[in-house]
Amino acid sequence: MAFDQIDRQILGLLQDDGRMTNVELAERVGLTAPPCLRRVRALEDAGAIKGYHAQLDAAALGYPITVFAMVSLRSQAEHDLAAFEDHVAAIPEIRECHMLNGEIDFILKIVAGDLKSFQDILTTHLTPAPNVASVKTSLTIRTAKSVPGIPVRPS
């Protein structure tokens, strides 16, 4: 789908504030409400807008620990990759799973309430998982930047 300047404005504004009303959005992009809503619906239907969510404070909700885990598998056959992805999808504390090229097969973002909880996730769910050859972890000390979404630039 090709996005014009107004589509990009709509995408950028909604990414910054998904709770913005259609009336406010329409005013900000220079449209009336009905055509603005049609554009938003078209962007949703095209898959450019995948959903809306609240950005939560992990530490305030009891998850002050963030760990990145680099996972290597014994086999990179497609069914083994899919099986690993299905396995980690069922673990709520694993918030992100990205397949990589190179020496490491996957990088995972894991949140935990404390180091004991993280150790339990690691030793109960991750290292004994089928096809896992090794897991290397790095505890996050500080997050200097965390911006959800993508940069939306004018066309």
DSSP file (Angstrom, degrees, kcal/mol; ACC not computed):
  #  RESIDUE AA STRUCTURE BP1 BP2  ACC     N-H-->O    O-->H-N    N-H-->O    O-->H-N    TCO  KAPPA ALPHA  PHI   PSI    X-CA   Y-CA   Z-CA
    1    1 A M              0   0    0      0, 0.0     2,-0.4     0, 0.0    42,-0.0   0.000 360.0 360.0 360.0 133.2    0.0    0.0    0.0
    2    2 A A        -     0   0    0      0, 0.0     2,-0.5     0, 0.0     0, 0.0  -0.727 360.0-149.3 -86.8 136.0    1.3    3.5   -0.9
    3    3 A F        -     0   0    0     -2,-0.4     2,-0.1     4,-0.0   152,-0.0  -0.918   6.8-154.9-110.7 126.9    1.0    6.0    1.9
    4    4 A D     >  -     0   0    0     -2,-0.5     4,-2.4     1,-0.1     5,-0.2  -0.281  40.7 -86.6 -87.1-178.1    0.5    9.7    1.1
    5    5 A Q  H  > S+     0   0    0      1,-0.2     4,-2.1     2,-0.2     5,-0.1   0.878 128.3  48.8 -58.3 -42.0    1.4   12.6    3.4
    6    6 A I  H  > S+     0   0    0      2,-0.2     4,-2.8     1,-0.2    -1,-0.2   0.914 109.3  52.2 -68.2 -42.3   -1.9   12.5    5.3
    7    7 A D  H  > S+     0   0    0      1,-0.2     4,-2.8     2,-0.2    -2,-0.2   0.933 110.9  48.4 -56.6 -45.4   -1.6    8.8    5.8
    8    8 A R  H  X S+     0   0    0     -4,-2.4     4,-2.5     2,-0.2    -1,-0.2   0.883 110.7  50.5 -65.1 -37.8    1.9    9.2    7.2
    9    9 A Q  H  X S+     0   0    0     -4,-2.1     4,-2.7    -5,-0.2     5,-0.2   0.941 111.4  48.5 -63.0 -46.0    0.7   12.0    9.5
   10   10 A I  H  X S+     0   0    0     -4,-2.8     4,-2.7     1,-0.2     5,-0.3   0.934 112.4  48.6 -59.0 -47.5   -2.2    9.8   10.7
   11   11 A L  H  X S+     0   0    0     -4,-2.8     4,-2.2     1,-0.2    -1,-0.2   0.918 113.3  46.8 -60.5 -45.3    0.2    6.9   11.4
   12   12 A G  H  X S+     0   0    0     -4,-2.5     4,-1.8     2,-0.2    -1,-0.2   0.914 114.1  46.9 -64.4 -43.5    2.7    9.1   13.3
   13   13 A L  H  X S+     0   0    0     -4,-2.7     4,-2.2     1,-0.2    -2,-0.2   0.919 114.2  46.4 -66.5 -43.8    0.0   10.8   15.4
   14   14 A L  H  < S+     0   0    0     -4,-2.7    -1,-0.2    -5,-0.2    -2,-0.2   0.856 109.5  55.0 -68.7 -33.3   -1.7    7.5   16.3
   15   15 A Q  H  < S+     0   0    0     -4,-2.2     3,-0.3    -5,-0.3    -1,-0.2   0.897 112.8  43.2 -64.3 -38.3    1.6    5.9   17.1
   16   16 A D  H  < S+     0   0    0     -4,-1.8     2,-0.2     1,-0.3    -2,-0.2   0.841 136.2  11.6 -74.6 -33.7    2.4    8.7   19.5
   17   17 A D    ><  +     0   0    0     -4,-2.2     3,-1.6    -5,-0.1    -1,-0.3  -0.692  60.6 178.1-149.7  88.6   -1.1    8.7   21.0
   18   18 A G  T 3  S+     0   0    0     -3,-0.3    -4,-0.1     1,-0.3    -3,-0.1   0.608  82.3  63.2 -68.6 -12.2   -3.4    5.8   20.2
   19   19 A R  T 3  S+     0   0    0     34,-0.1    -1,-0.3    -5,-0.1    -5,-0.1   0.439  72.6 126.2 -91.4  -0.2   -6.2    7.3   22.4
   20   20 A M    <   -     0   0    0     -3,-1.6     2,-0.0    -7,-0.2    -3,-0.0  -0.326  65.1-117.0 -58.2 135.0   -6.5   10.4   20.3
   21   21 A T     >  -     0   0    0      1,-0.1     4,-2.7     4,-0.0     5,-0.2  -0.345  17.3-117.4 -71.4 157.1  -10.1   10.9   19.2
   22   22 A N  H  > S+     0   0    0      1,-0.2     4,-2.9     2,-0.2     5,-0.2   0.870 116.0  55.2 -61.8 -36.2  -11.0   10.9   15.5
   23   23 A V  H  > S+     0   0    0      2,-0.2     4,-2.2     1,-0.2    -1,-0.2   0.934 110.7  44.0 -63.4 -45.9  -12.1   14.5   15.8
   24   24 A E  H  > S+     0   0    0      2,-0.2     4,-2.3     1,-0.2    -2,-0.2   0.916 114.5  50.1 -64.9 -42.4   -8.7   15.6   17.2
   25   25 A L  H  X S+     0   0    0     -4,-2.7     4,-1.7     1,-0.2    -2,-0.2   0.931 109.7  50.7 -60.5 -46.4   -6.9   13.5   14.7
   26   26 A A  H  X>S+     0   0    0     -4,-2.9     5,-2.8     1,-0.2     4,-0.9   0.913 110.6  49.4 -58.8 -44.0   -8.9   14.9   11.8
   27   27 A E  H ><5S+     0   0    0     -4,-2.2     3,-0.6     1,-0.2    -1,-0.2   0.907 109.3  52.2 -61.5 -41.7   -8.1   18.5   13.0
   28   28 A R  H 3<5S+     0   0    0     -4,-2.3    -1,-0.2     1,-0.2    -2,-0.2   0.802 115.8  39.5 -68.3 -29.2   -4.4   17.8   13.3
   29   29 A V  H 3<5S-     0   0    0     -4,-1.7    -1,-0.2    -3,-0.2    -2,-0.2   0.442 115.8-109.8-101.4   0.3   -4.2   16.4    9.7
   30   30 A G  T <<5S+     0   0    0     -4,-0.9     2,-0.3    -3,-0.6    -3,-0.2   0.818  77.4 114.3  81.3  31.4   -6.5   19.0    8.2
   31   31 A L      < -     0   0    0     -5,-2.8    -1,-0.3    -6,-0.2     2,-0.2  -0.783  67.6-107.2-121.5 168.5   -9.5   16.8    7.4
   32   32 A T     >  -     0   0    0     -2,-0.3     4,-1.6    -3,-0.1     5,-0.2  -0.559  44.1-100.8 -86.1 166.3  -13.1   16.5    8.6
   33   33 A A  H  > S+     0   0    0     -2,-0.2     4,-2.7     1,-0.2     5,-0.2   0.888 113.0  54.7 -60.5 -46.5  -13.9   13.6   10.8
   34   34 A P  H  > S+     0   0    0      0, 0.0     4,-2.1     0, 0.0    -1,-0.2   0.931 111.8  41.4 -60.7 -47.7  -15.6   11.2    8.3
   35   35 A P  H  > S+     0   0    0      0, 0.0     4,-2.0     0, 0.0    -2,-0.2   0.854 114.4  54.1 -68.1 -29.3  -12.8   11.1    5.7
   36   36 A C  H  X S+     0   0    0     -4,-1.6     4,-2.4     2,-0.2     5,-0.2   0.936 108.6  48.1 -65.2 -45.3  -10.2   10.8    8.5
   37   37 A L  H  X S+     0   0    0     -4,-2.7     4,-2.6     1,-0.2     5,-0.2   0.884 109.3  53.7 -62.9 -38.5  -12.0    7.8    9.9
   38   38 A R  H  X S+     0   0    0     -4,-2.1     4,-2.3    -5,-0.2    -1,-0.2   0.909 109.4  48.6 -61.7 -41.0  -12.2    6.2    6.5
   39   39 A R  H  X S+     0   0    0     -4,-2.0     4,-2.5     2,-0.2    -2,-0.2   0.920 110.9  49.8 -64.7 -43.4   -8.4    6.6    6.1
   40   40 A V  H  X S+     0   0    0     -4,-2.4     4,-2.3     1,-0.2    -2,-0.2   0.934 111.8  48.2 -60.9 -45.7   -7.8    5.1    9.6
   41   41 A R  H  X S+     0   0    0     -4,-2.6     4,-3.0     1,-0.2    -1,-0.2   0.889 111.2  50.7 -61.9 -39.8  -10.1    2.2    8.8
   42   42 A A  H  X S+     0   0    0     -4,-2.3     4,-2.1     2,-0.2     6,-0.2   0.892 109.8  50.1 -65.9 -39.0   -8.2    1.7    5.4
   43   43 A L  H  <>S+     0   0    0     -4,-2.5     5,-1.7     2,-0.2     6,-1.4   0.876 113.1  47.0 -66.0 -37.4   -4.9    1.8    7.2
   44   44 A E  H ><5S+     0   0    0     -4,-2.3     3,-1.2     4,-0.2    -2,-0.2   0.938 112.4  48.9 -65.9 -48.1   -6.2   -0.8    9.7
   45   45 A D  H 3<5S+     0   0    0     -4,-3.0    -2,-0.2     1,-0.3    -1,-0.2   0.842 109.6  52.6 -62.1 -34.1   -7.6   -3.0    6.9
   46   46 A A  T 3<5S-     0   0    0     -4,-2.1    -1,-0.3    -5,-0.2    -2,-0.2   0.578 115.7-116.5 -78.3  -9.4   -4.3   -2.8    5.0
   47   47 A G  T < 5S+     0   0    0     -3,-1.2    -3,-0.2    -4,-0.4    -2,-0.1   0.509  84.1 119.3  87.1   4.2   -2.4   -4.0    8.1
   48   48 A A  S   <S+     0   0    0     -5,-1.7     2,-0.7    -6,-0.2    -4,-0.2   0.851  78.5  47.5 -69.7 -33.3   -0.4   -0.7    8.5
   49   49 A I        +     0   0    0     -6,-1.4    -2,-0.3    -9,-0.1    -1,-0.2  -0.944  69.7 179.0-106.6 112.7   -2.1   -0.3   11.9
   50   50 A K        -     0   0    0     -2,-0.7     2,-0.3     1,-0.3    -1,-0.1   0.685  56.9 -52.3 -89.1 -19.6   -1.8   -3.7   13.7
   51   51 A G        -     0   0    0      2,-0.0     2,-0.4     0, 0.0    -1,-0.3  -0.971  48.5 -99.0 167.2-178.1   -3.5   -2.6   17.0
   52   52 A Y        +     0   0    0     -2,-0.3     2,-0.3    -3,-0.1   -37,-0.1  -0.983  39.4 163.3-131.4 140.0   -3.7   -0.2   19.8
   53   53 A H        -     0   0    0     -2,-0.4     2,-0.4     2,-0.0   -35,-0.2  -0.982  36.6-109.4-153.0 163.5   -2.2   -0.7   23.3
   54   54 A A        -     0   0    0     -2,-0.3     2,-0.7   -36,-0.1    -2,-0.0  -0.783  30.6-128.6 -92.5 140.4   -1.2    1.1   26.5
   55   55 A Q        -     0   0    0     -2,-0.4     2,-0.2    93,-0.0    -2,-0.0  -0.824  32.9-157.8 -90.0 116.1    2.5    1.4   27.2
   56   56 A L        -     0   0    0     -2,-0.7     2,-0.9     1,-0.0     3,-0.1  -0.602  20.6-117.5 -98.8 154.5    2.9    0.1   30.8
   57   57 A D     >  -     0   0    0     -2,-0.2     4,-1.3     1,-0.2     6,-0.2  -0.812  24.3-161.7 -89.7 106.5    5.7    0.7   33.3
   58   58 A A  T  4>S+     0   0    0     -2,-0.9     5,-2.9     1,-0.2     3,-0.5   0.899  87.2  48.9 -58.9 -45.5    7.2   -2.7   33.9
   59   59 A A  T >45S+     0   0    0      1,-0.2     3,-1.6     3,-0.2    -1,-0.2   0.903 108.4  53.5 -64.0 -40.9    8.9   -1.9   37.2
   60   60 A A  T 345S+     0   0    0      1,-0.3    -1,-0.2     3,-0.1    -2,-0.2   0.771 109.5  50.4 -64.7 -24.6    5.7   -0.3   38.6
   61   61 A L  T 3<5S-     0   0    0     -4,-1.3    -1,-0.3    -3,-0.5    -2,-0.2   0.190 130.9 -89.4-100.8  15.9    3.9   -3.5   37.8
   62   62 A G  T < 5S+     0   0    0     -3,-1.6    -3,-0.2    -5,-0.1    -2,-0.1   0.659  99.2 105.4  93.3  16.1    6.4   -5.8   39.5
   63   63 A Y      < +     0   0    0     -5,-2.9    50,-0.2    -6,-0.2    -3,-0.1  -0.577  26.1 148.2-125.7  69.1    8.8   -6.5   36.7
   64   64 A P        +     0   0    0      0, 0.0     2,-0.5     0, 0.0    49,-0.2   0.637  53.3  82.3 -78.2 -11.9   11.9   -4.5   37.4
   65   65 A I  E     -A  112   0A   0     47,-2.2    47,-2.2    -3,-0.1     2,-0.4  -0.813  53.7-179.3 -99.4 127.9   14.3   -7.0   35.8
   66   66 A T  E     +A  111   0A   0     -2,-0.5    74,-3.0    74,-0.3     2,-0.4  -0.996   6.7 179.3-124.5 128.7   14.9   -7.1   32.0
   67   67 A V  E     -AB 110 139A   0     43,-2.9    43,-3.2    -2,-0.4     2,-0.5  -0.969  20.2-146.5-128.7 141.7   17.2   -9.6   30.6
   68   68 A F  E     -AB 109 138A   0     70,-2.7    70,-2.4    -2,-0.4     2,-0.5  -0.938  17.7-162.4-105.3 130.6   18.3  -10.3   27.0
   69   69 A A  E     -AB 108 137A   0     39,-2.2    39,-2.6    -2,-0.5     2,-0.6  -0.954   8.6-153.8-117.5 128.6   18.9  -14.0   26.2
   70   70 A M  E     -AB 107 136A   0     66,-3.7    66,-2.6    -2,-0.5     2,-0.5  -0.901  19.5-164.4-102.0 118.7   20.8  -15.1   23.2
   71   71 A V  E     -AB 106 135A   0     35,-3.0    35,-2.2    -2,-0.6    34,-1.6  -0.882  11.2-166.4-112.9 130.1   19.8  -18.6   22.2
   72   72 A S  E     - B   0 134A   0     62,-2.6    61,-2.7    -2,-0.5    62,-1.8  -0.941  13.3-151.6-110.3 137.0   21.5  -21.0   19.9
   73   73 A L  E     - B   0 132A   0     -2,-0.4    59,-0.2    59,-0.3     3,-0.1  -0.702  19.2-132.3-104.4 157.9   19.7  -24.1   18.6
   74   74 A R  S    S+     0   0    0     57,-2.8     2,-0.4    -2,-0.3    58,-0.1   0.825  95.5  30.4 -74.4 -32.4   21.1  -27.5   17.6
   75   75 A S        -     0   0    0     56,-0.4    -1,-0.2     2,-0.1    58,-0.1  -0.982  55.2-166.0-131.4 140.1   19.1  -27.5   14.4
   76   76 A Q        +     0   0    0     -2,-0.4     2,-0.1    -3,-0.1    -1,-0.1   0.069  43.4 137.8-109.6  22.4   17.9  -24.6   12.2
   77   77 A A    >>  -     0   0    0      1,-0.1     4,-2.4     4,-0.0     3,-0.9  -0.414  67.2-113.4 -63.9 146.0   15.4  -26.7   10.2
   78   78 A E  H 3> S+     0   0    0      1,-0.3     4,-2.7     2,-0.2     5,-0.2   0.865 115.9  51.8 -54.5 -42.4   12.2  -24.8    9.7
   79   79 A H  H 3> S+     0   0    0      1,-0.2     4,-1.8     2,-0.2    -1,-0.3   0.841 110.9  49.2 -66.9 -30.0   10.1  -27.2   11.9
   80   80 A D  H <> S+     0   0    0     -3,-0.9     4,-2.0     2,-0.2    -2,-0.2   0.879 111.4  48.8 -73.2 -39.1   12.7  -26.8   14.7
   81   81 A L  H  X S+     0   0    0     -4,-2.4     4,-2.4     2,-0.2    -2,-0.2   0.935 113.1  47.4 -63.0 -46.1   12.7  -23.0   14.5
   82   82 A A  H  X S+     0   0    0     -4,-2.7     4,-2.5    -5,-0.2    -2,-0.2   0.882 109.6  53.5 -64.0 -38.7    8.9  -23.0   14.5
   83   83 A A  H  X S+     0   0    0     -4,-1.8     4,-2.1    -5,-0.2    -1,-0.2   0.901 110.1  47.4 -63.9 -40.5    8.8  -25.3   17.5
   84   84 A F  H  X S+     0   0    0     -4,-2.0     4,-2.6     2,-0.2     5,-0.3   0.929 111.3  50.7 -65.9 -44.3   11.1  -23.0   19.4
   85   85 A E  H  X S+     0   0    0     -4,-2.4     4,-1.7     1,-0.2    -2,-0.2   0.904 111.4  48.4 -60.1 -41.7    9.0  -20.0   18.5
   86   86 A D  H  X S+     0   0    0     -4,-2.5     4,-0.8     2,-0.2    -1,-0.2   0.896 110.1  53.1 -63.7 -40.5    5.8  -21.8   19.7
   87   87 A H  H >< S+     0   0    0     -4,-2.1     3,-0.9     1,-0.2    -2,-0.2   0.943 112.3  42.2 -61.0 -49.8    7.6  -22.8   22.9
   88   88 A V  H >< S+     0   0    0     -4,-2.6     3,-1.5     1,-0.2     6,-0.2   0.786 104.1  66.8 -72.2 -25.0    8.6  -19.2   23.8
   89   89 A A  H 3< S+     0   0    0     -4,-1.7    -1,-0.2     1,-0.3    -2,-0.2   0.785  97.4  56.0 -63.1 -25.3    5.2  -17.8   22.7
   90   90 A A  T << S+     0   0    0     -3,-0.9    -1,-0.3    -4,-0.8    -2,-0.2   0.467  88.8  84.7 -86.5  -2.0    3.7  -19.7   25.6
   91   91 A I    X   -     0   0    0     -3,-1.5     3,-1.6     1,-0.1    -1,-0.1  -0.880  64.9-160.2-104.3 106.8    6.0  -18.0   28.2
   92   92 A P  T 3  S+     0   0    0      0, 0.0    -1,-0.1     0, 0.0    19,-0.1   0.795  86.7  60.8 -60.4 -30.8    4.4  -14.7   29.3
   93   93 A E  T 3  S+     0   0    0     17,-0.1    18,-2.4     1,-0.1     2,-1.0   0.712  84.9  84.4 -72.3 -18.5    7.7  -13.2   30.7
   94   94 A I  E <   +C  110   0A   0     -3,-1.6    16,-0.2    -6,-0.2    -3,-0.1  -0.763  57.4 173.8 -83.9 106.0    9.3  -13.5   27.2
   95   95 A R  E     +     0   0A   0     14,-2.4     2,-0.3    -2,-1.0    -1,-0.2   0.733  60.1  24.0 -90.4 -26.1    8.1  -10.3   25.7
   96   96 A E  E     -C  109   0A   0     13,-1.3    13,-2.0     2,-0.0     2,-0.4  -0.996  55.2-174.5-142.0 146.9   10.1  -10.4   22.4
   97   97 A C  E     -C  108   0A   0     -2,-0.3     2,-0.5    11,-0.2    11,-0.2  -0.940  10.2-179.9-142.3 116.3   11.6  -13.1   20.3
   98   98 A H  E     -C  107   0A   0      9,-2.6     9,-2.4    -2,-0.4     2,-0.4  -0.972  22.0-138.2-122.4 128.5   13.7  -12.2   17.2
   99   99 A M  E     -C  106   0A   0     -2,-0.5     7,-0.3     7,-0.2     2,-0.3  -0.689  28.0-166.4 -81.4 136.3   15.3  -14.7   14.9
  100  100 A L        -     0   0    0      5,-2.9     2,-0.3    -2,-0.4    -1,-0.0  -0.760  18.3-126.6-117.8 162.6   18.8  -13.6   13.9
  101  101 A N  S    S+     0   0    0     -2,-0.3     3,-0.3     5,-0.0     2,-0.3  -0.802  73.6  38.3-102.0 157.4   21.3  -14.6   11.3
  102  102 A G  S    S-     0   0    0     -2,-0.3    -2,-0.1     1,-0.2     0, 0.0  -0.764 116.6 -22.6 107.4-155.4   24.8  -15.5   12.4
  103  103 A E  S    S+     0   0    0     -2,-0.3     2,-0.4   -31,-0.0    -1,-0.2   0.824 123.6  60.0 -67.7 -35.3   26.1  -17.4   15.4
  104  104 A I        -     0   0    0     -3,-0.3   -32,-0.2     1,-0.1    -4,-0.1  -0.790  64.0-163.0 -97.6 136.6   23.0  -16.7   17.6
  105  105 A D  S    S+     0   0    0    -34,-1.6    -5,-2.9    -2,-0.4     2,-0.3   0.871  70.5  12.3 -86.9 -39.9   19.7  -18.0   16.4
  106  106 A F  E     -AC  71  99A   0    -35,-2.2   -35,-3.0    -7,-0.3     2,-0.4  -0.985  54.2-155.6-139.4 147.5   17.3  -16.0   18.6
  107  107 A I  E     -AC  70  98A   0     -9,-2.4    -9,-2.6    -2,-0.3     2,-0.4  -0.994  20.6-165.1-118.8 133.8   17.4  -13.0   20.9
  108  108 A L  E     -AC  69  97A   0    -39,-2.6   -39,-2.2    -2,-0.4     2,-0.6  -0.907  16.3-145.6-118.6 143.1   14.7  -12.8   23.6
  109  109 A K  E     -AC  68  96A   0    -13,-2.0   -14,-2.4    -2,-0.4   -13,-1.3  -0.956  26.8-174.8-105.4 121.5   13.6  -10.0   25.8
  110  110 A I  E     -AC  67  94A   0    -43,-3.2   -43,-2.9    -2,-0.6     2,-0.3  -0.948  11.9-160.7-122.1 135.3   12.6  -11.4   29.2
  111  111 A V  E     +A   66   0A   0    -18,-2.4     2,-0.3    -2,-0.4   -45,-0.2  -0.881  15.4 174.7-111.6 149.3   11.1   -9.5   32.1
  112  112 A A  E     -A   65   0A   0    -47,-2.2   -47,-2.2    -2,-0.3     3,-0.1  -0.987  39.8-127.5-151.0 157.5   11.0  -10.8   35.7
  113  113 A G  S    S-     0   0    0     -2,-0.3     2,-0.3   -50,-0.2    -1,-0.1   0.800  91.6 -17.3 -75.2 -30.4   10.1   -9.8   39.2
  114  114 A D  S  > S-     0   0    0    -51,-0.1     4,-2.1   -49,-0.1    -1,-0.2  -0.947  77.5 -86.8-162.7 176.2   13.5  -10.6   40.6
  115  115 A L  H  > S+     0   0    0     -2,-0.3     4,-2.7     1,-0.2     5,-0.2   0.851 123.5  55.4 -66.2 -33.9   16.6  -12.6   39.8
  116  116 A K  H  > S+     0   0    0      2,-0.2     4,-2.3     1,-0.2    -1,-0.2   0.927 107.9  49.2 -62.6 -44.4   15.2  -15.8   41.3
  117  117 A S  H  > S+     0   0    0      2,-0.2     4,-2.0     1,-0.2    -2,-0.2   0.902 111.6  49.1 -61.8 -41.0   12.1  -15.5   39.0
  118  118 A F  H  X S+     0   0    0     -4,-2.1     4,-2.7     1,-0.2    -2,-0.2   0.929 109.2  52.2 -64.0 -43.6   14.4  -15.0   36.1
  119  119 A Q  H  X S+     0   0    0     -4,-2.7     4,-3.0     1,-0.2     5,-0.3   0.891 108.0  52.3 -59.2 -39.2   16.5  -18.0   37.1
  120  120 A D  H  X>S+     0   0    0     -4,-2.3     4,-2.4     2,-0.2     5,-0.5   0.913 109.9  47.8 -63.1 -43.0   13.3  -20.1   37.3
  121  121 A I  I  X>S+     0   0    0     -4,-2.0     4,-1.8     3,-0.2     5,-1.7   0.930 115.2  46.8 -61.1 -44.9   12.3  -19.1   33.7
  122  122 A L  I  <>S+     0   0    0     -4,-2.7     5,-2.9     3,-0.2     4,-0.3   0.935 121.0  34.0 -63.8 -48.8   15.8  -19.8   32.5
  123  123 A T  I  <5S+     0   0    0     -4,-3.0    -1,-0.2    -5,-0.2    -2,-0.2   0.737 126.2  38.0 -85.6 -22.4   16.2  -23.2   34.1
  124  124 A T  I  <5S+     0   0    0     -4,-2.4    -3,-0.2    -5,-0.3    -2,-0.2   0.827 132.7  13.9 -95.3 -36.5   12.6  -24.4   33.9
  125  125 A H  I  <<S+     0   0    0     -4,-1.8    -3,-0.2    -5,-0.5    -2,-0.1   0.760 125.9  37.2-112.3 -32.5   11.5  -23.2   30.5
  126  126 A L  I > <S+     0   0    0     -5,-1.7     3,-1.3    -4,-0.3    -3,-0.2   0.956 112.7  40.1 -97.2 -58.8   14.4  -22.0   28.4
  127  127 A T  T 3 <S+     0   0    0     -5,-2.9    -4,-0.1     1,-0.3     5,-0.1   0.853 117.9  48.1 -65.4 -33.3   17.5  -24.1   28.7
  128  128 A P  T 3  S+     0   0    0      0, 0.0    -1,-0.3     0, 0.0    -2,-0.1   0.481  84.6 121.7 -84.5   2.7   15.7  -27.5   28.9
  129  129 A A  S X  S-     0   0    0     -3,-1.3     3,-1.8     1,-0.1    -3,-0.1  -0.302  78.1 -88.1 -62.6 146.1   13.6  -26.6   25.8
  130  130 A P  T 3  S+     0   0    0      0, 0.0    -1,-0.1     0, 0.0     3,-0.1  -0.257 109.3  10.3 -56.0 138.4   13.9  -29.1   22.9
  131  131 A N  T 3  S+     0   0    0      1,-0.2   -57,-2.8    -3,-0.1     2,-0.5   0.428  86.8 140.4  76.0   0.9   16.7  -28.3   20.5
  132  132 A V  E <   +B   73   0A   0     -3,-1.8   -59,-0.3   -59,-0.2    -1,-0.2  -0.667  23.2 175.8 -79.9 122.6   18.3  -25.6   22.7
  133  133 A A  E     -     0   0A   0    -61,-2.7     2,-0.3    -2,-0.5   -60,-0.2   0.850  63.8 -10.0 -91.1 -42.6   22.1  -25.9   22.5
  134  134 A S  E     -B   72   0A   0    -62,-1.8   -62,-2.6     2,-0.0     2,-0.4  -0.995  50.2-156.3-157.3 154.7   23.0  -22.8   24.5
  135  135 A V  E     -B   71   0A   0     -2,-0.3     2,-0.4   -64,-0.2   -64,-0.2  -0.990   9.1-172.7-134.8 124.7   21.7  -19.7   26.2
  136  136 A K  E     -B   70   0A   0    -66,-2.6   -66,-3.7    -2,-0.4     2,-0.3  -0.969  13.9-161.5-115.7 133.8   23.7  -16.7   27.0
  137  137 A T  E     -B   69   0A   0     -2,-0.4     2,-0.4   -68,-0.2   -68,-0.2  -0.858  14.6-167.1-120.6 151.8   22.1  -13.9   29.1
  138  138 A S  E     -B   68   0A   0    -70,-2.4   -70,-2.7    -2,-0.3     2,-0.4  -0.981  18.8-139.5-135.5 123.0   22.8  -10.2   29.7
  139  139 A L  E     -B   67   0A   0     -2,-0.4     2,-0.4   -72,-0.2   -72,-0.2  -0.644  24.1-119.6 -80.4 132.7   21.0   -8.4   32.5
  140  140 A T        -     0   0    0    -74,-3.0   -74,-0.3    -2,-0.4     3,-0.1  -0.601  28.6-178.5 -74.2 126.6   19.9   -4.8   31.6
  141  141 A I        -     0   0    0     -2,-0.4     2,-0.3     1,-0.4    -1,-0.2   0.851  69.4  -8.0 -89.3 -44.2   21.6   -2.3   33.9
  142  142 A R        -     0   0    0      0, 0.0     2,-0.6     0, 0.0    -1,-0.4  -0.989  59.0-135.4-154.6 145.2   19.9    0.8   32.4
  143  143 A T        +     0   0    0     -2,-0.3     3,-0.1     1,-0.1    -3,-0.0  -0.928  19.1 178.6-106.8 114.2   17.7    1.6   29.5
  144  144 A A  S    S+     0   0    0     -2,-0.6     2,-0.3     1,-0.3    -1,-0.1   0.742  72.4  13.5 -85.4 -25.6   18.9    4.8   27.7
  145  145 A K        +     0   0    0      2,-0.0    -1,-0.3     0, 0.0     2,-0.3  -0.961  54.8 165.3-154.4 132.5   16.3    4.7   25.0
  146  146 A S        +     0   0    0     -2,-0.3    -3,-0.0    -3,-0.1     0, 0.0  -0.755  12.3 166.2-148.7  97.8   13.1    2.7   24.5
  147  147 A V        -     0   0    0     -2,-0.3    -2,-0.0     2,-0.1     2,-0.0  -0.947  25.8-142.1-118.0 114.0   10.8    4.1   21.8
  148  148 A P        +     0   0    0      0, 0.0     2,-0.1     0, 0.0    -2,-0.0  -0.315  63.5  14.6 -70.6 159.1    8.0    1.9   20.6
  149  149 A G  S    S-     0   0    0      2,-0.0    -2,-0.1  -133,-0.0  -133,-0.0  -0.423  92.3 -67.7  84.1-154.9    7.0    1.7   17.0
  150  150 A I        -     0   0    0     -2,-0.1     2,-0.4  -138,-0.0  -135,-0.0  -0.896  49.9 -86.9-134.9 160.5    9.0    3.0   14.0
  151  151 A P        -     0   0    0      0, 0.0     2,-0.7     0, 0.0    -2,-0.0  -0.583  39.0-156.6 -70.1 129.6   10.1    6.4   12.7
  152  152 A V        -     0   0    0     -2,-0.4     3,-0.0  -140,-0.1  -137,-0.0  -0.934  16.4-177.3-110.8 112.2    7.3    7.8   10.5
  153  153 A R        -     0   0    0     -2,-0.7  -141,-0.0     1,-0.1  -145,-0.0  -0.751  34.4 -93.1-108.8 153.8    8.7   10.4    8.0
  154  154 A P              0   0    0      0, 0.0    -1,-0.1     0, 0.0  -149,-0.1  -0.304 360.0 360.0 -59.3 148.8    6.9   12.5    5.5
  155  155 A S              0   0    0     -3,-0.0  -150,-0.1  -152,-0.0  -152,-0.0   0.501 360.0 360.0 -73.3 360.0    6.8   10.9    2.1
